[in-house]
C-alpha cells in the first residue's frame, strides 16, 4: 500500500503541474532551472507532465491491484521503474552537462522514482542502481562539441537586432540585460556607430530598443542566450563575444567593452546617432576562451538578479 500511495502522490503532483501550465500560471519550481530546462526540450512541458502523470497513475493501478497476489502486475511495475531510472539518468546528465543547472521539480520527480524502487526490495534497488550507473556512465563518456557553423546558428537565433558594420570587420555579439545600467552605457557608447558588425543578444525579452541603423529580428530566442552563458559558467553582463572563426574571445565588463569598441570598431568618420534605453517586457563543450577573467567585474551585472541602483554601484562602475 505504501508504493501505491507514493505513486498516487506523485501523480497528484504532476497533475497540479499540468493544471498550472495549462492555465498559464506559474509552474511548481524552486529555482530558475525549470525554465532553462524547459527551453531546451523539443517536447512542450505540458506533454512531459501529462506523460509523467499517466506513468504514475499506471504504477498506482499496478501496485494497488498487485496486492491481490497478482505477481505479474508487480513484475511489470518493477520493469517500468527500471525504465524510468534509465530515462532519469539521461535527464540528470542533461541538466548537469548541458543545461548546467538543475530543475528542482525534476529532482522531486526523480526522488519519487528512486523511492518507489527502494520500496520494491533489495533486488530492485541493485538492478536500479546498475541501470542508472550504466546509462550515466555511457552519457559521461560522450563528448558534446559544436562546429563553428552550429555555434553561429545558436548565436544568430538569440540575436534581437544587428548593427551592420563595414566590409570584412569582425562580427561581435553583445550579451546584455534590460535592468543593467552598465549595459546601457555600453549601448550608449555606440552613438558614433561601429565599423564592426554588432549583434545584440539579450538574456530576456526586450520590449523596446532603438539604436539608429539597426535591423530587428522579431523571432529571436533570449532563452538560448542565457543558456549559452550558463554553459560557460558566465554569470555577468555586459559581455562582448568576438567571433574569430575557430575561436571565441570574450570581453567582460563595461569599461573593457567600451575600450575595445573604441579601439577596434570606431568608424573613420563619426556621426551622432540617437540611442534609447532598453526596457524589460514583463516577463557543449566550449571553444577556447581568451580574455575572460574568472573574477567578478565591478562594472558588470549579475545574470540572475537586477543591478543595484546607481547610487549603490561601485565607483568603477560609474
N, C-alpha and C positions, 0 to 999 in steps of 0.2 A: 504493500500500500504506500510505502514511503516513495518508491520510484514513481508510481503513478501520480502522487501528489506533486513531486518535483517537476515532472513533465507538464502537469496541468498549470502550475505556477509559471513555468517558462512560456507556455502557450499564451497565458493571460498577459504576460509582459510584452510579447511580440504583438499580441492583438491590440494592446494600448498604443504601441508604436505605430501600427498600421493606421489606427484611427487618427493619431496626431498628424501623421504625414498626409493622409488623405484629406484631412480637414484644413490643411495649410498651417497648422500650429507648430510650435517649436517641438522638435522631437526630443526624446529622452537621451541625454548625453551629459557627461560631467566635465568634458573638455572640448577643445576645438578639433580633436582628432576625427570625430564623426563626419564633420563637414568635409575635411580633407579626403578621407577615405571614400566618402560618397561621390565626390567629384571625380574620382579616378576609376569608377566602375562603369562598365557598359550597360549593366542592368540597373534600372531605377531602384532606389531604396525601397519603394513601396512593394515591388515584386520580391525583393530579397526577404522582406519581413513577412510577406504573405507565405512564401515558401517555408520560412522558419516556423511560422505559426502552424502550418499544416504538418510539418515534421514533428513538432512536439505533441500535437493532437493525436497523430498516429501512434506515437510512443505511449501516450496516456492510454489509448484504447488497448494496445498490445499488453501493457503491464496490468491493466485492470482485468482484462479477460484471461491473462496468463495466470491469475491467482487460482483459477478453476482447473488447475493441473493440465493446462494446455501448453505443454513444453515447447511445441513447435512455434507458438507465438512468441515465447520468451527468447528462443533462439533467433528469431527474425529481428526482434528488438535489439538484441546484442549485436547482431550484424549491422543494423542501421547505426548504432552508436559507434562502431568501429569506422564506418564510412564517414560519419560526422567528424570524428577525430582527424581523419586524413584530410578532410576539407578544411578543418580549422587550422591544421598545421600550415597549409598553404596561405590562409588568411593572416595568420600570425606572422609568417615570414614576410608577407607583402607589407604589413604595417611596419615591421622592423627594418626591412631593407629598401623598400621603395617609397612608401609614404613618409617614413622617418617619424611617425607619430602614431600612438596607439589610440584606438577608439574605445572609450570606456564602456559604451553599450555593447560593443562586440566582445569585449572581455567578459562582461557579465554573462552573455550567451555562452561563450566558451566555458566559463566556470560551471554553468548548468550542465553542459555535456560531460565535462570531466566528472562532476559529482554523480551523474547518472551511471557512468562507467564504474565508478568506485562502488556504488551500491549494488552492482551486479556480481561482485565477488572478486576473489584474488586472481582467478584465471583471466577474467575480463580486464582487470587492471593491467596485468602483464601484457596481454595482447594489445590493449590500447596504447600502452607506453611504447611497445615495439613499433606499432603502426605510425604513431606520431613522430617518434625519433627517426624512423626511416624516411618519411616524407620530408621532414625538416632537414635532414642531412642531404637529401637529394637537392632540395632548393638551395641550401647554402653552398653546394658545390658548383652552382651555376654562376656565370659572370654576366651581369647585365650591363651592356655598353650600348651607346647610341652613336651612329655615324654622324658626321657633320651635317649631312642633309636632314636627318631626323631631328637633330638638335635645332637647326634653323626653323624647321616646321613648327616645333614646340614653341620657340620664342616668338615666331611670327603670329601664332594663334593667340598669344597673350598680348599682342600689341594693340593698344587703343587708337593710336594715331602715329603718323610718321611725318617728320620734318625733312624733306628731301635735301640732300647735300649736293656736292659738285663732283662730277666725274667719278674717279675711282677712289674717292675718300672712304675711310673706314665706316662700317655700319656699327652704330652704338645702340645699346638698349638701356634705358633709364628705368629702374625699378623704384617706385615711389608710392607714398600713401597720401590720401586726401587730408589727413589730420596732421601731417608732418610739416612743421614750419621750415625745417631745413630743406625739405624737398621743394617748397615754394620758392626759396631763394635760388636754388639751382635752376628751376624753370625760369625764374625772372631774369637770370643771367643770360638767357638766350635772346635778350632784346635786340642784339645786333645780328641775329641769325647765326648759322653754323655752316661751315664748309663740309662737315661730316653729315652723313645720313643718320638721323637720330630717331629711334622708335621709342614710344612711351608705353611702358608696361606697368600698369598699376596693380597693386595687390588686392584691390577691391573694386567694386563697380563705381564709376565716376559719373556724377550727374551732369556737371557742366565743366568744360575745359576748352579754353580758347587761346591758341597761340597762332599768330599770323603765319600763314603759309602752310599749315599742317593739312594732312589728308587723313580723314577719320575712317576707322574700321568699326562699323556698328556691331559686328558679331564676335568681338574679342572675348577671351576667356580668362578673367583675372584669377580664377582658382588655380590655373596652371602656373601662373607667376609665383604665387605663394608656395606652391609645391616645389617649384624649381629652387627657390631659395632654401626651403627646408631640406631638400635633398643634399644641399651643400653645407648644411649647418650654418647658414647665414641668417641672422635674426634682426638685422638692422637695415633701414633705408634712410637716405637715398643710396642707391648702389648703381654704378655705371658699369655695364658689361661691354667690353671692347672685343668684338669678334674678329679674330686674326686667322680665320681659316681652321687649321687643325688645333689651334689653341684658343683659350679664352683668357682674357685679362680682366680682373675685377678691380674697380676703384671705389673705395668706400668712404663716405663722409662728405659733408657739404663742401668744405674748403678744398679738399683734394680733387673733387669732381670739377668744381669751378675752375681750378687751376689747369686741369687737364684740357677742359673745353677751350679755355682761352689760349693755351699754347698750341694745341694740336688741331683745333677746329675753327679758330677765329677766321672769318672771311677777310679777304684782302680789303674790301670796302665795307664799312659798317653803316647800316641804315637802321634807324629806330623802328621798332615794331611793338605792337601792343600785346601784352601778356596779361591774362586774367588769372585769378586764383582758382584752384581746383576746389570742388566741394563734394562731399560724400553723399551718395544715394543711400537711403535707408536700406539699409540692407544688413643604369642607373649609375652607374659609375661615372664620375665627372672627369672631363679632360683636365690637363694640367692647369693649375690656377696660379697666376702671378700677380703680385701687387696687392694681395689680400691679407690684411692683418687680422689675427685672431682676437686681439684686444678690442673691447667695445670702444666705439668712437663717441666723443663728447659732442660732435656736431652731426649726430645721426639719431634716428628714432627707432624704437623697438617695433618689430613687425607685429607683435602680439598685443600692443597697447598703444594708446594715443600719446603724443608728446606732451610734456608739461607745458603750461603757459610760458610765454616768452620771458616773463619776469622771473621764472624759476629756472630758466635754462642756464647752462654753464656759459661763462664769458667767451669760451672758444666757439660756442655755437651761435653767437650773435654776430 
